[in-house]
Protein backbone atom coordinates (compact mmCIF):
# COMPACT_ATOMS: atom_id res chain seq x y z
CA UNK A 1 0.00 0.00 0.00
CA UNK A 2 1.56 3.29 -1.13
CA UNK A 3 1.42 6.33 1.10
CA UNK A 4 0.97 9.61 -0.70
CA UNK A 5 3.67 12.19 -0.06
CA UNK A 6 2.43 15.32 1.70
CA UNK A 7 1.79 18.28 -0.54
CA UNK A 8 4.49 20.92 0.00
CA UNK A 9 3.35 24.16 1.52
CA UNK A 10 3.11 27.19 -0.72
CA UNK A 11 3.23 29.75 2.09
CA UNK A 12 6.23 31.85 2.99
CA UNK A 13 6.51 33.86 6.20
CA UNK A 14 5.24 37.07 4.58
CA UNK A 15 2.04 35.27 3.60
CA UNK A 16 1.16 34.94 7.28
CA UNK A 17 0.79 38.70 7.64
CA UNK A 18 -2.80 40.01 7.54
CA UNK A 19 -4.19 39.93 4.01
CA UNK A 20 -5.47 43.05 2.27
CA UNK A 21 -9.18 43.21 1.46
CA UNK A 22 -8.77 44.81 -1.97
CA UNK A 23 -6.46 44.38 -4.96
CA UNK A 24 -5.08 47.88 -4.38
CA UNK A 25 -4.47 47.02 -0.74
CA UNK A 26 -2.67 43.82 -1.75
CA UNK A 27 -0.42 45.76 -4.11
CA UNK A 28 0.32 48.34 -1.41
CA UNK A 29 1.14 45.51 1.01
CA UNK A 30 3.51 43.91 -1.52
CA UNK A 31 5.14 47.28 -2.21
CA UNK A 32 5.67 47.81 1.52
CA UNK A 33 7.22 44.32 1.85
CA UNK A 34 9.52 44.89 -1.13
CA UNK A 35 10.59 48.33 0.09
CA UNK A 36 11.09 47.00 3.61
CA UNK A 37 13.22 44.11 2.30
CA UNK A 38 15.41 46.51 0.34
CA UNK A 39 15.76 48.83 3.35
CA UNK A 40 16.64 45.93 5.66
CA UNK A 41 19.39 44.85 3.27
CA UNK A 42 20.69 48.41 3.03
CA UNK A 43 20.75 48.65 6.82
CA UNK A 44 22.51 45.30 7.17
CA UNK A 45 25.11 46.39 4.60
CA UNK A 46 26.28 49.05 7.04
CA UNK A 47 27.36 46.29 9.42
CA UNK A 48 30.63 46.06 7.57
CA UNK A 49 34.16 45.00 8.49
CA UNK A 50 37.01 45.49 5.99
CA UNK A 51 39.10 42.42 5.14
CA UNK A 52 42.81 43.27 4.78
CA UNK A 53 44.00 42.80 1.22
CA UNK A 54 40.49 42.38 -0.22
CA UNK A 55 38.01 44.89 -1.67
CA UNK A 56 35.17 42.71 -0.34
CA UNK A 57 34.20 43.50 3.26
CA UNK A 58 32.38 41.16 5.63
CA UNK A 59 28.84 42.53 5.89
CA UNK A 60 25.38 41.68 7.10
CA UNK A 61 23.86 42.26 3.66
CA UNK A 62 24.41 38.69 2.42
CA UNK A 63 22.49 37.26 5.37
CA UNK A 64 19.78 39.89 4.93
CA UNK A 65 19.42 39.13 1.21
CA UNK A 66 18.99 35.41 1.89
CA UNK A 67 16.47 36.03 4.68
CA UNK A 68 14.51 38.56 2.61
CA UNK A 69 14.22 36.08 -0.24
CA UNK A 70 13.17 33.28 2.08
CA UNK A 71 10.64 35.36 4.00
CA UNK A 72 9.08 37.15 1.03
CA UNK A 73 9.14 34.41 -1.61
CA UNK A 74 10.79 34.46 -5.02
CA UNK A 75 8.84 37.27 -6.69
CA UNK A 76 8.81 39.77 -3.83
CA UNK A 77 12.30 38.77 -2.67
CA UNK A 78 13.83 39.32 -6.11
CA UNK A 79 11.93 42.61 -6.40
CA UNK A 80 13.27 43.76 -3.01
CA UNK A 81 16.86 42.98 -3.92
CA UNK A 82 16.34 44.40 -7.41
CA UNK A 83 15.21 47.64 -5.78
CA UNK A 84 18.24 47.54 -3.48
CA UNK A 85 20.52 47.08 -6.51
CA UNK A 86 18.84 49.76 -8.66
CA UNK A 87 18.73 52.38 -5.91
CA UNK A 88 22.37 51.77 -4.99
CA UNK A 89 23.48 51.98 -8.61
CA UNK A 90 21.51 55.23 -8.92
CA UNK A 91 23.49 56.76 -6.05
CA UNK A 92 21.74 55.87 -2.79
CA UNK A 93 24.68 55.18 -0.44
CA UNK A 94 23.43 51.92 1.05
CA UNK A 95 25.82 49.35 -0.36
CA UNK A 96 28.53 48.08 2.01
CA UNK A 97 30.36 50.85 3.86
CA UNK A 98 27.95 53.49 2.55
CA UNK A 99 29.07 53.14 -1.07
CA UNK A 100 26.95 53.39 -4.21
CA UNK A 101 27.25 53.46 -7.98
CA UNK A 102 27.67 51.12 -10.90
CA UNK A 103 31.47 51.05 -10.96
CA UNK A 104 32.13 49.02 -7.81
CA UNK A 105 34.26 45.89 -8.09
CA UNK A 106 31.86 44.23 -5.64
CA UNK A 107 28.71 44.98 -7.66
CA UNK A 108 28.58 41.38 -8.88
CA UNK A 109 27.76 40.21 -5.36
CA UNK A 110 24.82 42.63 -5.22
CA UNK A 111 23.59 41.33 -8.58
CA UNK A 112 23.95 37.85 -7.10
CA UNK A 113 21.69 38.88 -4.22
CA UNK A 114 18.78 39.25 -6.65
CA UNK A 115 19.31 35.73 -7.99
CA UNK A 116 19.84 34.32 -4.49
CA UNK A 117 16.65 35.95 -3.18
CA UNK A 118 14.66 34.45 -6.04
CA UNK A 119 16.21 31.04 -5.44
CA UNK A 120 15.77 30.94 -1.67
CA UNK A 121 12.25 32.33 -2.06
CA UNK A 122 11.32 29.59 -4.53
CA UNK A 123 12.76 26.96 -2.19
CA UNK A 124 10.87 28.45 0.77
CA UNK A 125 7.63 28.12 -1.23
CA UNK A 126 8.41 24.40 -1.27
CA UNK A 127 8.91 24.29 2.50
CA UNK A 128 12.71 24.58 2.59
CA UNK A 129 12.56 26.96 5.56
CA UNK A 130 10.60 24.56 7.78
CA UNK A 131 13.37 22.21 8.91
CA UNK A 132 16.99 22.90 9.88
CA UNK A 133 18.50 20.62 7.23
CA UNK A 134 16.36 21.97 4.38
CA UNK A 135 17.06 25.54 5.54
CA UNK A 136 20.80 24.83 5.48
CA UNK A 137 20.51 23.55 1.92
CA UNK A 138 18.52 26.59 0.77
CA UNK A 139 20.96 29.03 2.37
CA UNK A 140 23.97 27.18 0.93
CA UNK A 141 22.45 27.27 -2.57
CA UNK A 142 21.67 30.98 -2.16
CA UNK A 143 25.25 31.69 -1.10
CA UNK A 144 26.53 29.68 -4.05
CA UNK A 145 24.42 31.83 -6.41
CA UNK A 146 25.93 35.00 -4.92
CA UNK A 147 29.49 33.74 -5.37
CA UNK A 148 28.79 32.36 -8.85
CA UNK A 149 28.13 35.92 -10.01
CA UNK A 150 30.22 37.93 -7.54
CA UNK A 151 33.58 36.20 -7.97
CA UNK A 152 33.72 36.26 -11.81
CA UNK A 153 32.53 39.89 -11.74
CA UNK A 154 35.30 40.70 -9.24
CA UNK A 155 37.87 39.01 -11.51
CA UNK A 156 36.67 41.08 -14.47
CA UNK A 157 36.50 44.35 -12.50
CA UNK A 158 39.99 43.93 -11.04
CA UNK A 159 41.42 42.34 -14.20
CA UNK A 160 42.76 39.34 -12.27
CA UNK A 161 42.49 35.60 -12.92
CA UNK A 162 39.45 33.81 -11.51
CA UNK A 163 41.65 31.91 -9.04
CA UNK A 164 42.98 35.19 -7.64
CA UNK A 165 39.43 36.57 -7.39
CA UNK A 166 38.42 33.47 -5.43
CA UNK A 167 41.27 34.15 -2.98
CA UNK A 168 40.11 37.77 -2.67
CA UNK A 169 36.35 37.30 -2.63
CA UNK A 170 35.42 33.71 -1.73
CA UNK A 171 37.72 31.71 0.52
CA UNK A 172 38.04 34.25 3.37
CA UNK A 173 34.24 34.33 3.74
CA UNK A 174 33.33 30.65 3.90
CA UNK A 175 33.53 30.34 7.70
CA UNK A 176 31.32 33.40 8.13
CA UNK A 177 28.86 32.00 5.61
CA UNK A 178 28.73 28.74 7.53
CA UNK A 179 27.84 30.69 10.67
CA UNK A 180 25.05 32.49 8.79
CA UNK A 181 23.70 29.13 7.66
CA UNK A 182 23.69 27.89 11.26
CA UNK A 183 21.81 31.04 12.37
CA UNK A 184 19.23 30.56 9.63
CA UNK A 185 18.90 26.85 10.47
CA UNK A 186 17.80 27.85 13.94
CA UNK A 187 15.85 31.03 13.23
CA UNK A 188 13.60 30.08 10.31
CA UNK A 189 12.28 26.69 11.49
CA UNK A 190 11.87 28.12 15.00
CA UNK A 191 9.80 30.99 13.63
CA UNK A 192 7.47 28.53 11.89
CA UNK A 193 7.26 26.46 15.06
CA UNK A 194 6.43 29.51 17.20
CA UNK A 195 3.73 30.45 14.71
CA UNK A 196 2.30 26.97 15.05
CA UNK A 197 2.80 26.16 11.36
CA UNK A 198 4.69 23.38 9.62
C-alpha positions in Angstrom: 0.0 0.0 0.0 1.6 3.3 -1.1 1.4 6.3 1.1 1.0 9.6 -0.7 3.7 12.2 -0.1 2.4 15.3 1.7 1.8 18.3 -0.5 4.5 20.9 0.0 3.3 24.2 1.5 3.1 27.2 -0.7 3.2 29.8 2.1 6.2 31.9 3.0 6.5 33.9 6.2 5.2 37.1 4.6 2.0 35.3 3.6 1.2 34.9 7.3 0.8 38.7 7.6 -2.8 40.0 7.5 -4.2 39.9 4.0 -5.5 43.1 2.3 -9.2 43.2 1.5 -8.8 44.8 -2.0 -6.5 44.4 -5.0 -5.1 47.9 -4.4 -4.5 47.0 -0.7 -2.7 43.8 -1.8 -0.4 45.8 -4.1 0.3 48.3 -1.4 1.1 45.5 1.0 3.5 43.9 -1.5 5.1 47.3 -2.2 5.7 47.8 1.5 7.2 44.3 1.9 9.5 44.9 -1.1 10.6 48.3 0.1 11.1 47.0 3.6 13.2 44.1 2.3 15.4 46.5 0.3 15.8 48.8 3.4 16.6 45.9 5.7 19.4 44.9 3.3 20.7 48.4 3.0 20.8 48.7 6.8 22.5 45.3 7.2 25.1 46.4 4.6 26.3 49.1 7.0 27.4 46.3 9.4 30.6 46.1 7.6 34.2 45.0 8.5 37.0 45.5 6.0 39.1 42.4 5.1 42.8 43.3 4.8 44.0 42.8 1.2 40.5 42.4 -0.2 38.0 44.9 -1.7 35.2 42.7 -0.3 34.2 43.5 3.3 32.4 41.2 5.6 28.8 42.5 5.9 25.4 41.7 7.1 23.9 42.3 3.7 24.4 38.7 2.4 22.5 37.3 5.4 19.8 39.9 4.9 19.4 39.1 1.2 19.0 35.4 1.9 16.5 36.0 4.7 14.5 38.6 2.6 14.2 36.1 -0.2 13.2 33.3 2.1 10.6 35.4 4.0 9.1 37.2 1.0 9.1 34.4 -1.6 10.8 34.5 -5.0 8.8 37.3 -6.7 8.8 39.8 -3.8 12.3 38.8 -2.7 13.8 39.3 -6.1 11.9 42.6 -6.4 13.3 43.8 -3.0 16.9 43.0 -3.9 16.3 44.4 -7.4 15.2 47.6 -5.8 18.2 47.5 -3.5 20.5 47.1 -6.5 18.8 49.8 -8.7 18.7 52.4 -5.9 22.4 51.8 -5.0 23.5 52.0 -8.6 21.5 55.2 -8.9 23.5 56.8 -6.1 21.7 55.9 -2.8 24.7 55.2 -0.4 23.4 51.9 1.1 25.8 49.4 -0.4 28.5 48.1 2.0 30.4 50.8 3.9 28.0 53.5 2.5 29.1 53.1 -1.1 26.9 53.4 -4.2 27.3 53.5 -8.0 27.7 51.1 -10.9 31.5 51.0 -11.0 32.1 49.0 -7.8 34.3 45.9 -8.1 31.9 44.2 -5.6 28.7 45.0 -7.7 28.6 41.4 -8.9 27.8 40.2 -5.4 24.8 42.6 -5.2 23.6 41.3 -8.6 24.0 37.8 -7.1 21.7 38.9 -4.2 18.8 39.2 -6.7 19.3 35.7 -8.0 19.8 34.3 -4.5 16.7 35.9 -3.2 14.7 34.5 -6.0 16.2 31.0 -5.4 15.8 30.9 -1.7 12.2 32.3 -2.1 11.3 29.6 -4.5 12.8 27.0 -2.2 10.9 28.4 0.8 7.6 28.1 -1.2 8.4 24.4 -1.3 8.9 24.3 2.5 12.7 24.6 2.6 12.6 27.0 5.6 10.6 24.6 7.8 13.4 22.2 8.9 17.0 22.9 9.9 18.5 20.6 7.2 16.4 22.0 4.4 17.1 25.5 5.5 20.8 24.8 5.5 20.5 23.6 1.9 18.5 26.6 0.8 21.0 29.0 2.4 24.0 27.2 0.9 22.5 27.3 -2.6 21.7 31.0 -2.2 25.2 31.7 -1.1 26.5 29.7 -4.1 24.4 31.8 -6.4 25.9 35.0 -4.9 29.5 33.7 -5.4 28.8 32.4 -8.9 28.1 35.9 -10.0 30.2 37.9 -7.5 33.6 36.2 -8.0 33.7 36.3 -11.8 32.5 39.9 -11.7 35.3 40.7 -9.2 37.9 39.0 -11.5 36.7 41.1 -14.5 36.5 44.4 -12.5 40.0 43.9 -11.0 41.4 42.3 -14.2 42.8 39.3 -12.3 42.5 35.6 -12.9 39.4 33.8 -11.5 41.7 31.9 -9.0 43.0 35.2 -7.6 39.4 36.6 -7.4 38.4 33.5 -5.4 41.3 34.2 -3.0 40.1 37.8 -2.7 36.4 37.3 -2.6 35.4 33.7 -1.7 37.7 31.7 0.5 38.0 34.3 3.4 34.2 34.3 3.7 33.3 30.6 3.9 33.5 30.3 7.7 31.3 33.4 8.1 28.9 32.0 5.6 28.7 28.7 7.5 27.8 30.7 10.7 25.1 32.5 8.8 23.7 29.1 7.7 23.7 27.9 11.3 21.8 31.0 12.4 19.2 30.6 9.6 18.9 26.8 10.5 17.8 27.9 13.9 15.9 31.0 13.2 13.6 30.1 10.3 12.3 26.7 11.5 11.9 28.1 15.0 9.8 31.0 13.6 7.5 28.5 11.9 7.3 26.5 15.1 6.4 29.5 17.2 3.7 30.5 14.7 2.3 27.0 15.0 2.8 26.2 11.4 4.7 23.4 9.6 
